Amino acid sequence: MNIKMVYFTLILFTTFWVIGCSNIQDDMKTTDTDNYNHIREVAWEFIREKGWDDTAREDWQSAVVKQKIADSSYEMLDPTFVGKEALSVSFKDRGKVVIGTPSILVDPATNEVIGYMPGE
C-alpha cells in the first residue's frame, strides 16, 4: 500500500466516525426534548393561572426547556431552591408586546413550579 492510500483510508474513517457521533448526539437532543412535555404543560398551567397567557403563543408544546441553576435573578416561590438545578421553560411571545412572557422554573424531581423570571 502506498502512503496516499493510508492517508485516504484514515481520513475516510475519521469522517465516518465524526458523522456517526454527531447523529447520535442529535438523536439524544430529540429524545430529551420529547421527555419534557409534562414540564411544559406544568409551566403553561402556571402561566394561565397567573393570567400571563395573553402575551404567549398558545402552542405551549413548542416551549424551550433548558437546564439551569436557580439563582437570585428569578422570583423564587421557594428560596431553598437557589443554587440547585432546575428546568427553565421559555414560551414564545405572540408578537410585539411591552412585557414578554416570564420564563418558568420547574423542579425536575417534583414537576412543580419553583420560580419565574419576569419577561422583558
HELIX and SHEET records of a PDB file:
HELIX    1   1 ILE A    3  ASP A   34  1                                  32    
HELIX    2   2 ASN A   37  LYS A   50  1                                  14    
HELIX    3   3 TRP A   52  ASP A   54  5                                   3    
HELIX    4   4 TRP A   60  SER A   62  5                                   3    
HELIX    5   5 PRO A   79  PHE A   81  5                                   3    
SHEET    1   A 5 VAL A  64  ILE A  69  0                                        
SHEET    2   A 5 GLU A  85  SER A  90 -1                                        
SHEET    3   A 5 SER A 103  ASP A 107 -1                                        
SHEET    4   A 5 GLU A 112  MET A 117 -1                                        
SHEET    5   A 5 GLU A  75  MET A  76 -1                                        
END                                                                             
